Amino acid sequence: MLRRSLMAAVFAAGSFSAASAAMINFTATLNSASEVPPKTSAGSGDALATLNTATKELTYTVTFENLTGPATMAHFHGPAAVGANAAVVVPLGNNPTSPIHGSKTLTDAQIADLEAGKWYVNVHTAANPGGEIRGQVIVKK
């Protein structure tokens, strides 16, 4: 009986660890100085995301405030290092309002770039059509 209880406890602990290991949290701090080229704006924001490595689903929330005007677009871009620009990977919508919530199933290549810190998120406005605030997406420690 004790042996079965111990086996059940070990199996449960292993299952819990495997389930926990499948979730990776990411964060980004958005500001105008991080745009390429840098912008001057009081705008700021944050992105929080969670990747379920078992389902490959990225769930995200992006918040922003104090932009020069209403947001016209927002996106995740990649692959790009800090200071470089890249194509849109995940569009977050036209004329978005804060907070933006959503999810997207990613490819293996997209997951590799995301985990390597090669994605950024930015928010565009009419005054800054190339992007007003931006933040590099990194694994949350």
Steps between C-alpha positions, in 0.01 A plus 500: 500500500777741592683413179189580292457829685862595435471404131183708470670797667804474269274476193293799615813707565640409159173591330488833680858581396429413137187716499685791659792471259264548202428866587751778423426860600619800300501873561579823315516862614393736222635854462576747223878485543495133396345576162731480197568781442421631853193721545413771750180417681364467852343172388576183690372148527555141602452163339452179695478169319495130581603225261358154551773287341272196483231674293729770350242762600621848593255692718571872543389828653642830375426826684594854401433861602592864436548460124493805271159384379290187463686183406457417132667155506698271726709192421753246614797511259794270442756371470703803602760590757473818705550794263390315188164492322313195373176391340171454683468155658172541692268791420318637804236687305416834345397788727562291814414626845686417818506230620539269200432134583543208267664173410671345200633155419866528401726298272814332629715766327297780662538336840877473453525871412273600790699297753825647359378856572459586131145635519381849586159659536414848387203734489447743210319837492415747221785726617739202505385262225817289527440452872485728803596259778686173486636234733714190450327183618711303748451200724365617835737403778 
